[in-house]
């Protein structure tokens, strides 16, 4: 049985209490299947998400709701190797990626 991460949704709730995501540019490091990426995009953020696992990135791309496709970009990359432009993002998320 796969693990359920944050079944009560407190992680996103806490993020939303701390910051208004609407209009922010967010990078989701180690995005997995896009759980937080989708949630941030639903809140109005533009999200660049990446993960080194090709299979989970493929799943995230396949499961991206049509209405969020313009706000989300998923890439296969490892945090040690990717070069992110300075000043490009307002918020970085790094959840359950260790």
C-alpha positions as YAML, in Angstrom:
chain: A
units: angstrom
residues:
- id: 1
  name: UNK
  ca: [0.00, 0.00, 0.00]
- id: 2
  name: UNK
  ca: [1.51, 3.37, -1.01]
- id: 3
  name: UNK
  ca: [2.14, 5.95, 1.67]
- id: 4
  name: UNK
  ca: [-0.29, 8.84, 1.87]
- id: 5
  name: UNK
  ca: [1.58, 12.08, 2.38]
- id: 6
  name: UNK
  ca: [-0.25, 14.73, 4.39]
- id: 7
  name: UNK
  ca: [-3.68, 13.05, 4.38]
- id: 8
  name: UNK
  ca: [-5.20, 15.91, 6.39]
- id: 9
  name: UNK
  ca: [-3.90, 18.61, 4.05]
- id: 10
  name: UNK
  ca: [-2.20, 20.57, 6.82]
- id: 11
  name: UNK
  ca: [0.92, 21.20, 4.76]
- id: 12
  name: UNK
  ca: [-0.87, 23.22, 2.06]
- id: 13
  name: UNK
  ca: [-3.14, 24.83, 4.64]
- id: 14
  name: UNK
  ca: [-0.08, 26.04, 6.54]
- id: 15
  name: UNK
  ca: [1.59, 27.34, 3.37]
- id: 16
  name: UNK
  ca: [-1.58, 29.26, 2.46]
- id: 17
  name: UNK
  ca: [-1.74, 30.74, 5.97]
- id: 18
  name: UNK
  ca: [1.80, 32.04, 5.59]
- id: 19
  name: UNK
  ca: [1.69, 33.34, 2.01]
- id: 20
  name: UNK
  ca: [-0.84, 34.31, -0.64]
- id: 21
  name: UNK
  ca: [0.11, 32.12, -3.61]
- id: 22
  name: UNK
  ca: [-1.92, 34.08, -6.14]
- id: 23
  name: UNK
  ca: [0.41, 35.42, -8.82]
- id: 24
  name: UNK
  ca: [3.58, 34.02, -7.25]
- id: 25
  name: UNK
  ca: [6.23, 32.17, -9.23]
- id: 26
  name: UNK
  ca: [6.88, 28.92, -7.34]
- id: 27
  name: UNK
  ca: [9.54, 26.26, -7.78]
- id: 28
  name: UNK
  ca: [8.67, 22.81, -6.40]
- id: 29
  name: UNK
  ca: [11.89, 20.88, -5.79]
- id: 30
  name: UNK
  ca: [11.38, 17.12, -5.79]
- id: 31
  name: UNK
  ca: [7.76, 17.52, -6.87]
- id: 32
  name: UNK
  ca: [6.96, 13.83, -7.15]
- id: 33
  name: UNK
  ca: [3.56, 13.34, -8.76]
- id: 34
  name: UNK
  ca: [2.72, 17.03, -8.34]
- id: 35
  name: UNK
  ca: [0.69, 17.06, -5.14]
- id: 36
  name: UNK
  ca: [1.85, 20.52, -4.01]
- id: 37
  name: UNK
  ca: [2.40, 21.77, -7.55]
- id: 38
  name: UNK
  ca: [-1.26, 21.22, -8.43]
- id: 39
  name: UNK
  ca: [-2.41, 22.80, -5.17]
- id: 40
  name: UNK
  ca: [-0.27, 25.91, -5.68]
- id: 41
  name: UNK
  ca: [-1.48, 26.30, -9.26]
- id: 42
  name: UNK
  ca: [-5.09, 26.03, -8.04]
- id: 43
  name: UNK
  ca: [-4.32, 28.91, -5.69]
- id: 44
  name: UNK
  ca: [-3.14, 31.02, -8.64]
- id: 45
  name: UNK
  ca: [0.63, 30.43, -8.67]
- id: 46
  name: UNK
  ca: [2.77, 29.81, -11.74]
- id: 47
  name: UNK
  ca: [4.71, 26.62, -10.91]
- id: 48
  name: UNK
  ca: [7.93, 25.12, -12.24]
- id: 49
  name: UNK
  ca: [8.29, 21.66, -10.73]
- id: 50
  name: UNK
  ca: [11.02, 19.09, -11.12]
- id: 51
  name: UNK
  ca: [11.99, 15.66, -9.86]
- id: 52
  name: UNK
  ca: [14.75, 13.21, -10.85]
- id: 53
  name: UNK
  ca: [12.27, 10.33, -11.21]
- id: 54
  name: UNK
  ca: [11.05, 10.18, -14.82]
- id: 55
  name: UNK
  ca: [8.07, 7.99, -13.91]
- id: 56
  name: UNK
  ca: [6.62, 10.37, -11.32]
- id: 57
  name: UNK
  ca: [7.14, 13.36, -13.60]
- id: 58
  name: UNK
  ca: [5.33, 11.48, -16.39]
- id: 59
  name: UNK
  ca: [2.48, 10.78, -13.97]
- id: 60
  name: UNK
  ca: [2.34, 14.46, -12.94]
- id: 61
  name: UNK
  ca: [2.21, 15.56, -16.57]
- id: 62
  name: UNK
  ca: [-0.50, 13.01, -17.39]
- id: 63
  name: UNK
  ca: [-2.61, 13.98, -14.39]
- id: 64
  name: UNK
  ca: [-2.36, 17.75, -14.82]
- id: 65
  name: UNK
  ca: [-5.91, 19.08, -15.02]
- id: 66
  name: UNK
  ca: [-6.58, 20.96, -18.26]
- id: 67
  name: UNK
  ca: [-7.40, 24.17, -16.40]
- id: 68
  name: UNK
  ca: [-3.95, 24.18, -14.74]
- id: 69
  name: UNK
  ca: [-1.78, 23.37, -17.76]
- id: 70
  name: UNK
  ca: [-0.85, 26.99, -18.45]
- id: 71
  name: UNK
  ca: [0.32, 27.44, -14.85]
- id: 72
  name: UNK
  ca: [2.42, 24.28, -14.49]
- id: 73
  name: UNK
  ca: [5.64, 23.02, -16.02]
- id: 74
  name: UNK
  ca: [7.14, 19.68, -15.00]
- id: 75
  name: UNK
  ca: [10.72, 18.65, -15.82]
- id: 76
  name: UNK
  ca: [12.95, 15.68, -15.06]
- id: 77
  name: UNK
  ca: [15.98, 17.03, -13.20]
- id: 78
  name: UNK
  ca: [17.98, 16.53, -10.05]
- id: 79
  name: UNK
  ca: [18.39, 19.40, -7.58]
- id: 80
  name: UNK
  ca: [22.18, 18.94, -7.59]
- id: 81
  name: UNK
  ca: [22.34, 19.45, -11.35]
- id: 82
  name: UNK
  ca: [19.64, 21.92, -12.33]
- id: 83
  name: UNK
  ca: [20.52, 25.58, -12.76]
- id: 84
  name: UNK
  ca: [17.73, 27.90, -11.71]
- id: 85
  name: UNK
  ca: [18.01, 31.57, -12.60]
- id: 86
  name: UNK
  ca: [18.46, 33.87, -9.61]
- id: 87
  name: UNK
  ca: [15.42, 35.99, -8.86]
- id: 88
  name: UNK
  ca: [13.15, 33.87, -11.06]
- id: 89
  name: UNK
  ca: [10.99, 32.52, -8.21]
- id: 90
  name: UNK
  ca: [9.11, 34.08, -5.31]
- id: 91
  name: UNK
  ca: [8.79, 30.86, -3.33]
- id: 92
  name: UNK
  ca: [10.63, 27.54, -3.22]
- id: 93
  name: UNK
  ca: [8.98, 24.39, -1.90]
- id: 94
  name: UNK
  ca: [10.98, 21.36, -0.86]
- id: 95
  name: UNK
  ca: [8.61, 18.86, 0.69]
- id: 96
  name: UNK
  ca: [9.30, 15.22, 1.52]
- id: 97
  name: UNK
  ca: [12.26, 15.21, -0.82]
- id: 98
  name: UNK
  ca: [15.07, 13.98, 1.40]
...
